[in-house]
């Protein structure tokens, strides 16, 4: 890939989540961001499209037997826009987290139209 993907944060949700995490988890998140920026075909282990959502993806992080998710989308194919993050405590992704991510994604694209 000639150009690295750029990662931006929409609003404060991801930053709030990130700053609450222990330093070792923050390092793991940074490692996965490096993969997102530089690898052409990111493995599903790290990034997967959420079925039933229009262009919403989840960044997948496993750390010390815990599972974390960060919702994001692509803008113009190379820009990764981060929304909310959370620790996943069950098999099913909480609907309220998905709803928040969809709302933030819609807000982001609507704000670009103005």
Secondary structure, 3 states (H helix, E strand, C coil): CCCCCEEEECCCHHHHHHHCCCHHHHHHHHHHHHHHHHCCCCCCCCEEECCCCCCCEEEEEEECCEEEEEEEEEECCCEEEEEEEEEECCCCCCHHHHHHHHHHHHHHHHHHHC
